Amino acid sequence: MSILYNFSAGPSTLPLPVLEKASRELIDFEGCGISLIEMSHRGKIYDKIHNETINLAREILEIPENFHIIFIQGGATLQFGMIPLSFLNKGMTADYIVTGSWSKKAFNDGKAVGITNIAWDGEGCNYNKIPSQGEIQLTKNAAYVHLCSNETIGGIQWQSFPETDGVPLIIDMSSEIMSRPLPWEKIGMAYAGTQKNLAPAGMSLIIINKSLAQKARTDLPSYLRYDLHIDKNSLYNTPPTFVIWMTNLTLNWIKSIGGLSMIEKLRDEKAKLIYDIIDQSNGFYINSIEKKSRSKMNIIWRLSEEKLEKKFLEGVEQAGLDGLKGHRSVGGFRASIYNAMPVEGVKTLSDFMKKFMDKNG
Ligand SMILES: *Cc1c(COP(=O)(O)O)cnc(C)c1O
């Protein structure tokens, strides 16, 4: 069996021990004779996995008791709509900080529901940086402020979060959840589709402050109501039991290797391997993001000559590296180095980049 290093942006690489355990137990879950994914979600066996997953998320991310943790199907995109439907009441304004394609999509869904304000727009600088506090123009008493902490396509990331003067801060963390500790005192709600850093596609992990949750509208179709998901402990309807089980395995894996402090250390080490090559390449590899805004999860670059890009792509494929082609909207290359990407995978890539430059530079 030969396994490629998978740098795909999502669905993306999962820890090998997680895949191995899942494949061992898929047919006969812990010796009980049937698969976990064939069982009732109301039974004892599933219930244990369900609650353990919530508890593991709380433990690893050090989520305080004044936050609910829920699972909702539909990916982060459903949250783009549920957030304004639930919190953007008539007469209120929601602030959006637009730093790239994902925060723009969230903004567009907010705009479809109610009054929105772009508190900062990265379009003028080609989305190459995160704004400073002074550049963000917040609305007084806004319903919420929304931002995307890591722009998966644009390759930029918030290193710390802005002050919002008491307005709830809602953060799309799809492509970086579980990669660093979070300042919960600043956060109203954090959410993430599972298919980047946790599990296969199929749901979002949502962490919501209790006082914000209380403000969510209840006169919506049932599946769109945060209060129902919260009251029923994410068992209002049938949850995606396979995705929750895989999330459970990934969280156990994170814990087993040393938790977030180890994950963060490895993240920094991996990102440095690639950015060092880019920075020492004298313009052979180009990353146009302001240095302090660079993403440590999705690293993007171009080659100075377009002709070389084709050759580069053929070369990486031969080297056993998969999923490096940049998003169709920006071109070039992108290495998504999520938690499950081993350091050796990133070393293989940086070695390839160095050799390719020496040969073609
Ligand atoms: C992938 C991604 C999304 C969309 O997630 P879906 O599960 O496809 O809805 C939203 N935001 C960010 C930052 C992402 O990386």
The ligand as a Gaussian input file, in Angstrom:
#p B3LYP/6-31G(d) Opt

LIG

0 1
 C      -14.677000      25.050000       3.908000
 C      -15.068000      26.277000       4.561000
 C      -16.407000      26.687000       4.642000
 C      -17.543000      25.915000       3.992000
 O      -17.782000      24.737000       4.617000
 P      -18.954000      23.754000       4.074000
 O      -18.872000      22.638000       5.033000
 O      -18.598000      23.369000       2.669000
 O      -20.209000      24.500000       4.170000
 C      -16.689000      27.850000       5.324000
 N      -15.721000      28.581000       5.889000
 C      -14.421000      28.229000       5.826000
 C      -13.390000      29.081000       6.468000
 C      -14.054000      27.067000       5.159000
 O      -12.768000      26.716000       5.093000

